[in-house]
Amino acid sequence: MPTGPALLTDRYELTMVAAALADGTADRDCVFEVFARRLPHGRRYGVVAGTGRLIEALPEFCFGDDELETLRAQGLTDPRLLDWLAGFRFSGDVDGYAEGEPFFPGSPVLTVRAPFAEGVLLETLVLSVLNHDSAIASAAARMVGAACERPCIEMGSRRTHEQAAVAAARAASLVGFVASSNLEAGRRYGVPTTGTSAHAFTLLHDDETDAFRAQIEALGVGTTLLVDTYDVVQGIRNAVAVAGPGLGAIRLDSGDLPTLATHARELLDSLGATGTRIIVTSDLDEFAISGLMAAPVDGYGVGTSLVTGSGAPTAGMVYKLVERDGVPVAKRSEGKNSVGGRKTAVRRHDADGTATAEVVTSGRVEPRDGDRSLLVELVRGGRVVDPSSPADALTAATAHHRRVREALPPEAWALSRGEPALETVTE
Amino acid sequence: MPTGPALLTDRYELTMVAAALADGTADRDCVFEVFARRLPHGRRYGVVAGTGRLIEALPEFCFGDDELETLRAQGLTDPRLLDWLAGFRFSGDVDGYAEGEPFFPGSPVLTVRAPFAEGVLLETLVLSVLNHDSAIASAAARMVGAACERPCIEMGSRRTHEQAAVAAARAASLVGFVASSNLEAGRRYGVPTTGTSAHAFTLLHDDETDAFRAQIEALGVGTTLLVDTYDVVQGIRNAVAVAGPGLGAIRLDSGDLPTLATHARELLDSLGATGTRIIVTSDLDEFAISGLMAAPVDGYGVGTSLVTGSGAPTAGMVYKLVERDGVPVAKRSEGKNSVGGRKTAVRRHDADGTATAEVVTSGRVEPRDGDRSLLVELVRGGRVVDPSSPADALTAATAHHRRVREALPPEAWALSRGEPALETVTE
C-alpha cells in the first residue's frame, strides 16, 4: 500500500506530464510561483506555514510499484509516462519565504524552478500543504495577538480531519500557541500537549466531588478542574473544597464568559484560591478573545475557529507558471490576471525597524538600508538545504515568526476588516 | 513510527482513562451519543458521512510499543494507564445512522456503548472523522441538488489538507459527485478520477494551438480543452480547429460564467461542434451552480467551496455521555443543555412516502406505518458487523443516500436559510 505523498495529487498533473513528454516540452526550464491574490476578509497579514511539512514530504514524493499500479488501474497506461514517473526524483530548486514569515497579496511565498514535468507534478501537494497550514497559522496569529501575553491552547482536533488536526496543532504552535491537545502533534513535532478532563468525566461519577477527587488523585492539585457541568458556583466551591486553595486552575466552557469569569475570580479569591487560574473555552475566536481582555482570564482554549481558519479555512494560494525558458508568461484572459516573470521580494523597513512595504519585483531590487530579503534557499538540485528534524524546524520557524512579527506596523494587529498592513509594491 | 490512529487523540481522553482506572469507574457501562445541536447557516438538512472511514480505522486503534513510548515521552507515565492501553481493543457496540443518511438537529447519528474508558478513548477520532466528512457531504449534497441532473466533479484537493482532500473526494462521491481529481481517492475508495490540463500547460507552449494539439495527441479528441488562457473566443476557435467538431468539451475557468457559457455555446454550434460540452469551474458553490441553471452548461467542477464545506467546514457534532450504568445523565449548567438517556430514532413518512418528521426518543417509539428505523448495527462486541471493502462500503452508502434523499420534502432543496426540512420530534 502506498504511504508516500505522490498520489495526493490531481490527475491532471499527470496528464499534463504525459502530453509534455510526448511533444518534447517536458524538459523546458520552468519557474512556478506560489502566491495569494488577496488576504481573506480584510485581514491585515497572513502567515506562511507548511513549508517545513513540504520539505519533509519532498524526498518521499516518488512513484514505486504500488503507485504505478494504481495509475494503471485508473487508466493512466501511457508507457512513456509510467517509465518517466518510475525514475522521477525532484531535481530542481525551491526558494521560499521562511516558515512563519508574514505575507501579503502577491508575496512570492514559494518559487519552484525545474523542468516543466517535475515542477507541475508538485503543484497539488504544494498547494494542499501551504493553503491549509497557512490558513490555520494566519487565523491563529490573530488569536495570539488578541490574547496579548495570555497563553492560548489549541484544542480543535475534533473539529477537523484527523490528520489536518495534527498540522493545525503544528501551525498554531508556530505562531505562539503554547500547547495542543493533540498527542500526535506532540510526537511528530514536539508540540507540548495538555489535557485534563471533559464533562463526561464528571457525569461518569455519582457526584461532582467524586470526579474532582479522582482527577486530583491522578493529576495533582495543579490540574485544571472543569466546573460547569452542573452549577458553576457550586462547582467552584466543590473544586476548592477538594483541591484546597492550591488548585491550579478552573475551566469554564459555557455561559457568558466575561461575567462568569469575573464572578469566578471573586469567588475563588473569597475562598482563598487567589493563585488559581481561570481558563476559558467555548467557541472562542479572535474576537471573543479580544472581548475577554478586561476579564480576569488566565488562558484561552481554542478549538473550532482555529482549525477552520476562523472563517477562512484555506489561504487561497495559487501555483502559477511564471517563466518558461527564461521568458515571462502569464494568463491574459478576463479576470485573475497574473504577473509573469520570476519575482524576488524584500521587506522594507524605516529607521526604527518598522516594516513599511513588501517590495516584489521581477527585476532587481535596488537595495536600501533596512531591506530584508525574504526568499531563502530551501531545496537545491533536489536536495533539502536544511535537513533539520521536524521538531527542530518547527522551533526555528516559531522563533523566526516571533522575531519578524514584531517589525510589523501597529495596523497589523487590528482585527477589523481593512487593507493589508503593508502595501505590496512592484518595482 | 506509529501509523495507526490511536494518537490522533486529545490528551484528555487519556488522563480521564487514567483517573477512572484509579478510582474504579473505568468499567462503568456507558452510552455516548454523537449529534449536532443545529444545522449551520439555516441549512435544511445535513448528510452523515465518515462512518465508513471510522469503521476502517477502529480495528487499527490500538497502542503498540511506539504509541506507548510516545505517551511516556509526553509525561503520561502512569503504569496502570499504560498497561491498560497496551491491552486495549475496543470491545463495545456501535450503532449509527447509515452513511449517507440525512440528519437533523438532535439526530443520534452515532451511539457508542462500552465501558467508560473504552468509549471515551474513541471520542476525538469519532468526532474528527464525522465532523469533517459530514461537513463536506452536507455541502456537496446541496451542490448536487442545485446542479439537478448535470454532473459535478470534485477538484478541491489543493485547497485543503492533503489527507483531508482524500476524505473530501470520498464524501463528495457519496452524495453524487461523479468524479474527483484526487488520485488517492481513486485508489482507496474507487472514486472515478478525471483530469486534463491547467493554464500552465498552455503557457508552457509557444502558442495555444501547440498545447491543444499535444493534449489531444495524448488524451484523444474526447478530452476537455481549457480555452481561457488568452482570449476565450480565439481559444474556442483554436480548440475546434485542432480537435475538429468532435471535441469532447471545453472548460471555462474565469469571467462571468453565465454570459460566457452562452456565447461559447453559440460559437461552438456555429463551428459545428454541437456535441462539444461546456464545463465550468472558477470558485463555484451551490449558489453559483444554481445561478447557472439557465446557462448552457454541461458540468461543474467544484473546488474550494466543496472542500471547505461552503461556509461550514465542520459539522458541529458533539460526543456526549448520555447514560451511565443505565441512568440517564446530562450536563445541566447554563447553555448547551443535552438530553440524557440513550436515544433511538425513526423517520416518519406520510402515505406518499414523503418524510414528515425525525422522531427521536429515549423511550420506545410507538411504530406507525411509514416509519423507518434509522439506527443500524455497525459494531458488535468490538467486531465490525459489515466487513465490506472501503470501495464497496462507499458504493453502498452512495446508493443509500440516493434512495433516502428522494423521500425528503421539497423544502429540503431550498438553498435559502430557513428551518430544517424535518422537525426533530421528541416522543
Chai-1 contact restraints between the chains, C-beta under 6 A:
chainA,res_idxA,chainB,res_idxB,connection_type,confidence,min_distance_angstrom,max_distance_angstrom,comment,restraint_id
A,L7,B,L183,contact,1.0,0.0,6.0,A-B,restraint_1
A,L7,B,E184,contact,1.0,0.0,6.0,A-B,restraint_2
A,L8,B,E162,contact,1.0,0.0,6.0,A-B,restraint_3
A,L8,B,E184,contact,1.0,0.0,6.0,A-B,restraint_4
A,T9,B,L183,contact,1.0,0.0,6.0,A-B,restraint_5
A,D10,B,S157,contact,1.0,0.0,6.0,A-B,restraint_6
A,D10,B,S181,contact,1.0,0.0,6.0,A-B,restraint_7
A,D10,B,G195,contact,1.0,0.0,6.0,A-B,restraint_8
A,R11,B,S181,contact,1.0,0.0,6.0,A-B,restraint_9
A,R11,B,L183,contact,1.0,0.0,6.0,A-B,restraint_10
A,R11,B,T193,contact,1.0,0.0,6.0,A-B,restraint_11
A,R11,B,G195,contact,1.0,0.0,6.0,A-B,restraint_12
A,Y12,B,G195,contact,1.0,0.0,6.0,A-B,restraint_13
A,Y12,B,T196,contact,1.0,0.0,6.0,A-B,restraint_14
A,Y12,B,S197,contact,1.0,0.0,6.0,A-B,restraint_15
A,T15,B,G195,contact,1.0,0.0,6.0,A-B,restraint_16
A,T15,B,T196,contact,1.0,0.0,6.0,A-B,restraint_17
A,M16,B,S197,contact,1.0,0.0,6.0,A-B,restraint_18
A,M16,B,F201,contact,1.0,0.0,6.0,A-B,restraint_19
A,A18,B,A218,contact,1.0,0.0,6.0,A-B,restraint_20
A,A19,B,A214,contact,1.0,0.0,6.0,A-B,restraint_21
A,A19,B,Q215,contact,1.0,0.0,6.0,A-B,restraint_22
A,A19,B,A218,contact,1.0,0.0,6.0,A-B,restraint_23
A,A22,B,E217,contact,1.0,0.0,6.0,A-B,restraint_24
A,A22,B,A218,contact,1.0,0.0,6.0,A-B,restraint_25
A,D23,B,A214,contact,1.0,0.0,6.0,A-B,restraint_26
A,T25,B,L204,contact,1.0,0.0,6.0,A-B,restraint_27
A,T70,B,R187,contact,1.0,0.0,6.0,A-B,restraint_28
A,Q74,B,G186,contact,1.0,0.0,6.0,A-B,restraint_29
A,Q74,B,T193,contact,1.0,0.0,6.0,A-B,restraint_30
A,F116,B,L204,contact,1.0,0.0,6.0,A-B,restraint_31
A,V120,B,A200,contact,1.0,0.0,6.0,A-B,restraint_32
A,T124,B,S157,contact,1.0,0.0,6.0,A-B,restraint_33
A,T124,B,R158,contact,1.0,0.0,6.0,A-B,restraint_34
A,L125,B,E162,contact,1.0,0.0,6.0,A-B,restraint_35
A,L127,B,R158,contact,1.0,0.0,6.0,A-B,restraint_36
A,S128,B,S157,contact,1.0,0.0,6.0,A-B,restraint_37
A,S128,B,R158,contact,1.0,0.0,6.0,A-B,restraint_38
A,S128,B,E162,contact,1.0,0.0,6.0,A-B,restraint_39
A,S128,B,A165,contact,1.0,0.0,6.0,A-B,restraint_40
A,N131,B,R159,contact,1.0,0.0,6.0,A-B,restraint_41
A,H132,B,T160,contact,1.0,0.0,6.0,A-B,restraint_42
A,H132,B,H161,contact,1.0,0.0,6.0,A-B,restraint_43
A,S157,B,D10,contact,1.0,0.0,6.0,A-B,restraint_44
A,S157,B,T124,contact,1.0,0.0,6.0,A-B,restraint_45
A,S157,B,S128,contact,1.0,0.0,6.0,A-B,restraint_46
A,R158,B,T124,contact,1.0,0.0,6.0,A-B,restraint_47
A,R158,B,L127,contact,1.0,0.0,6.0,A-B,restraint_48
A,R158,B,S128,contact,1.0,0.0,6.0,A-B,restraint_49
A,R159,B,N131,contact,1.0,0.0,6.0,A-B,restraint_50
A,R159,B,T314,contact,1.0,0.0,6.0,A-B,restraint_51
A,T160,B,H132,contact,1.0,0.0,6.0,A-B,restraint_52
A,H161,B,H132,contact,1.0,0.0,6.0,A-B,restraint_53
A,H161,B,H161,contact,1.0,0.0,6.0,A-B,restraint_54
A,H161,B,A164,contact,1.0,0.0,6.0,A-B,restraint_55
A,H161,B,A167,contact,1.0,0.0,6.0,A-B,restraint_56
A,E162,B,L8,contact,1.0,0.0,6.0,A-B,restraint_57
A,E162,B,L125,contact,1.0,0.0,6.0,A-B,restraint_58
A,E162,B,S128,contact,1.0,0.0,6.0,A-B,restraint_59
A,Q163,B,Q163,contact,1.0,0.0,6.0,A-B,restraint_60
A,A164,B,H161,contact,1.0,0.0,6.0,A-B,restraint_61
A,A164,B,A164,contact,1.0,0.0,6.0,A-B,restraint_62
A,A165,B,S128,contact,1.0,0.0,6.0,A-B,restraint_63
A,A167,B,H161,contact,1.0,0.0,6.0,A-B,restraint_64
A,S181,B,D10,contact,1.0,0.0,6.0,A-B,restraint_65
A,S181,B,R11,contact,1.0,0.0,6.0,A-B,restraint_66
A,L183,B,L7,contact,1.0,0.0,6.0,A-B,restraint_67
A,L183,B,T9,contact,1.0,0.0,6.0,A-B,restraint_68
A,L183,B,R11,contact,1.0,0.0,6.0,A-B,restraint_69
A,E184,B,L7,contact,1.0,0.0,6.0,A-B,restraint_70
A,E184,B,L8,contact,1.0,0.0,6.0,A-B,restraint_71
A,G186,B,Q74,contact,1.0,0.0,6.0,A-B,restraint_72
A,R187,B,T70,contact,1.0,0.0,6.0,A-B,restraint_73
A,T193,B,R11,contact,1.0,0.0,6.0,A-B,restraint_74
A,T193,B,Q74,contact,1.0,0.0,6.0,A-B,restraint_75
A,G195,B,D10,contact,1.0,0.0,6.0,A-B,restraint_76
A,G195,B,R11,contact,1.0,0.0,6.0,A-B,restraint_77
A,G195,B,Y12,contact,1.0,0.0,6.0,A-B,restraint_78
A,G195,B,T15,contact,1.0,0.0,6.0,A-B,restraint_79
A,T196,B,Y12,contact,1.0,0.0,6.0,A-B,restraint_80
A,T196,B,T15,contact,1.0,0.0,6.0,A-B,restraint_81
A,S197,B,Y12,contact,1.0,0.0,6.0,A-B,restraint_82
A,S197,B,M16,contact,1.0,0.0,6.0,A-B,restraint_83
A,H199,B,K331,contact,1.0,0.0,6.0,A-B,restraint_84
A,A200,B,V120,contact,1.0,0.0,6.0,A-B,restraint_85
A,A200,B,L321,contact,1.0,0.0,6.0,A-B,restraint_86
A,F201,B,M16,contact,1.0,0.0,6.0,A-B,restraint_87
A,L203,B,L321,contact,1.0,0.0,6.0,A-B,restraint_88
A,L203,B,V329,contact,1.0,0.0,6.0,A-B,restraint_89
A,L204,B,T25,contact,1.0,0.0,6.0,A-B,restraint_90
A,L204,B,F116,contact,1.0,0.0,6.0,A-B,restraint_91
A,L204,B,R324,contact,1.0,0.0,6.0,A-B,restraint_92
A,A214,B,A19,contact,1.0,0.0,6.0,A-B,restraint_93
A,A214,B,D23,contact,1.0,0.0,6.0,A-B,restraint_94
A,Q215,B,A19,contact,1.0,0.0,6.0,A-B,restraint_95
A,E217,B,A22,contact,1.0,0.0,6.0,A-B,restraint_96
A,A218,B,A18,contact,1.0,0.0,6.0,A-B,restraint_97
A,A218,B,A19,contact,1.0,0.0,6.0,A-B,restraint_98
A,A218,B,A22,contact,1.0,0.0,6.0,A-B,restraint_99
A,D228,B,S333,contact,1.0,0.0,6.0,A-B,restraint_100
A,T229,B,K331,contact,1.0,0.0,6.0,A-B,restraint_101
A,Y230,B,R332,contact,1.0,0.0,6.0,A-B,restraint_102
A,Y230,B,S333,contact,1.0,0.0,6.0,A-B,restraint_103
A,V232,B,S333,contact,1.0,0.0,6.0,A-B,restraint_104
A,S254,B,S333,contact,1.0,0.0,6.0,A-B,restraint_105
A,S254,B,E334,contact,1.0,0.0,6.0,A-B,restraint_106
A,S254,B,G335,contact,1.0,0.0,6.0,A-B,restraint_107
A,S254,B,K336,contact,1.0,0.0,6.0,A-B,restraint_108
A,G255,B,E334,contact,1.0,0.0,6.0,A-B,restraint_109
A,G255,B,G335,contact,1.0,0.0,6.0,A-B,restraint_110
A,T308,B,P313,contact,1.0,0.0,6.0,A-B,restraint_111
A,T308,B,T314,contact,1.0,0.0,6.0,A-B,restraint_112
A,P313,B,T308,contact,1.0,0.0,6.0,A-B,restraint_113
A,P313,B,P313,contact,1.0,0.0,6.0,A-B,restraint_114
A,T314,B,R159,contact,1.0,0.0,6.0,A-B,restraint_115
A,T314,B,T308,contact,1.0,0.0,6.0,A-B,restraint_116
A,L321,B,A200,contact,1.0,0.0,6.0,A-B,restraint_117
A,L321,B,L203,contact,1.0,0.0,6.0,A-B,restraint_118
A,R324,B,L204,contact,1.0,0.0,6.0,A-B,restraint_119
A,V329,B,L203,contact,1.0,0.0,6.0,A-B,restraint_120
A,K331,B,H199,contact,1.0,0.0,6.0,A-B,restraint_121
A,K331,B,T229,contact,1.0,0.0,6.0,A-B,restraint_122
A,R332,B,Y230,contact,1.0,0.0,6.0,A-B,restraint_123
A,S333,B,D228,contact,1.0,0.0,6.0,A-B,restraint_124
A,S333,B,Y230,contact,1.0,0.0,6.0,A-B,restraint_125
A,S333,B,V232,contact,1.0,0.0,6.0,A-B,restraint_126
A,S333,B,S254,contact,1.0,0.0,6.0,A-B,restraint_127
A,E334,B,S254,contact,1.0,0.0,6.0,A-B,restraint_128
A,E334,B,G255,contact,1.0,0.0,6.0,A-B,restraint_129
A,G335,B,S254,contact,1.0,0.0,6.0,A-B,restraint_130
A,G335,B,G255,contact,1.0,0.0,6.0,A-B,restraint_131
A,K336,B,S254,contact,1.0,0.0,6.0,A-B,restraint_132
